[in-house]
Amino acid sequence: MRRTISRLVHATLPRPLVNLLWNAASDLKDLPARLDSGRPPQPWRLLHNVGGGDFHAVGRHYFALFREASGLKPCDHVLDIGCGAGRLALPLAAYLDGTGRYTGFDVSRRALAWARRHVRGAARLDFVHAAVRSREYASRGEAGSAYRFPAEDASIDHALAISLFSHLLPEDAAHYLAEAGRVLKPGGRLFLTAFIADEAARERLGRPDTILAMRPISKTAFAADPREPERAIAFEQSAFEDWIADAGLRYAAPIVRGHWSQAHRSGEFQDMLVLEKPEAEQP
């Protein structure tokens, strides 16, 4: 019943209004915790959609996974692709030492402003605005497929992108992978979450009882709402793997499947991928 109502709301109301109502309800639900002076501050969802779950707990969860998957060291330079309000920046800033560095970028100026006010640490912390067009945050700017990451070639030890690729159009996703390949040092790793449609997931995507029903929008992608595909996008696994190879990256570990399609049992919602830029071959 709840799923039917949710789909009806999304189908009949403009997306900005749906987001406003959802974020306002979430902020109201969180109000008792926000008034607890013993809890760390967290951004208001009305200012920036920070996603579901406890802001700090989710950040710590993904930080632990990223640290283990990448072999992160306190002295490393980390690139946070689509950093939002700093959900991952907070635990990363607490972990990196004075020789480490954090660079995060996002399309939302409000989210970056909150992160600059609240994220502190010994490492150098840079929050960069990405002037990229976004249906939700910015009507002006360059296409994602043309954006150059704010980092020099082979300057980043490890990178992460949490809940970002699930909102990227195919051409933007392919370009972001290529940019990650450009900025990573040889041996560097990219930890990301996404909806990757294997054969089992594809069989369930069109079913009405699926948590996240999707329809094809191209030969390489599916969307929950073809009118506003950036709301939630899944990629054909074969296409995504072609983009990985084109970016000069490869799997560093098998995909950890999420339960988004209900084709796999998992404690995670999105699929998790660990990619790496190969070390240069010795002559």
C-alpha positions, 0 to 999 in steps of 0.5 A, a space after each residue: 500500500 505504501 509503495 503504491 501511494 509513493 508511486 502515485 505521488 511521484 507520478 502526479 506531483 512535480 519532483 521539486 514538490 515531492 522532494 520538498 515534502 519528503 525532506 520537510 517530513 524527514 526533518 520533522 521526524 529528526 527534530 528531537 535528535 537535532 535538539 539533543 545538544 550531545 549529538 553532532 550537527 547534521 544538515 537540514 534536508 530542506 537545504 540539501 537532500 542528504 539521503 536516507 538514514 542517519 547522516 553520521 551513521 551512514 557516513 561512518 558505515 561507508 567510510 569503514 567500507 572505503 578504508 578497508 577496500 582501498 587500504 587507505 592511509 592517514 597520509 593519502 589524498 582522497 577525492 570525494 566525487 559528489 561529496 554533498 554536505 560532507 557525509 563522508 568528509 566528516 569521518 575522513 577528516 577525523 582519520 587523515 593526518 596533517 600530511 593527508 588531503 581531502 578534496 570533495 566536489 558537488 553541484 550543490 552550493 548549499 551542501 558545500 557551504 554546510 560542509 565548509 562550516 562543520 568539517 574540521 581536521 588536521 588534513 587540508 580540506 578542499 570543497 569545490 563547487 562543480 558548475 555542472 547542470 543538474 535537474 535538482 540543483 542547477 539549471 545552468 552549467 556545463 554537461 556532466 560529460 564535459 566536467 573536468 575533476 578538480 585534480 591533476 593527472 595521477 594525483 589522487 591516492 584513492 577516490 569514492 563516489 557514494 550514491 552518485 552514479 545512481 543519478 548520472 546519465 549514461 554519458 556522464 557516468 562513462 565520463 566520470 569513470 574516465 576522469 577517475 582513471 585520469 586523476 588516480 595514481 597507478 595502484 589507486 582505487 575507486 570505491 563506488 555505489 551504483 545500480 548495476 543490472 545483471 541478468 537476475 536484476 533485469 528480470 525483476 526491473 519491470 515487475 510492479 512489486 519490485 522495490 525500484 521498478 525501472 524501464 529501459 531508457 537506452 541500450 545501456 540504462 534503465 530509469 525509475 522515471 523516464 521523464 526524470 531519469 536522474 531520479 534513479 538510474 541503473 546501468 547494463 552491467 556489460 556497458 558499465 564494464 566497457 566504460 570501466 575498461 575504457 577508463 583504464 580501470 579494472 575490478 579490484 574485487 568482485 561486485 558486492 550486490 545490493 538488494 535494490 532489484 530484489 534479485 540478490 539478498 544483501 544488507 546493502 541497498 546499492 551495488 558496491 564496486 571497488 575498481 583500481 588503476 593498474 600499476 605501470 608494468 615493469 620493463 
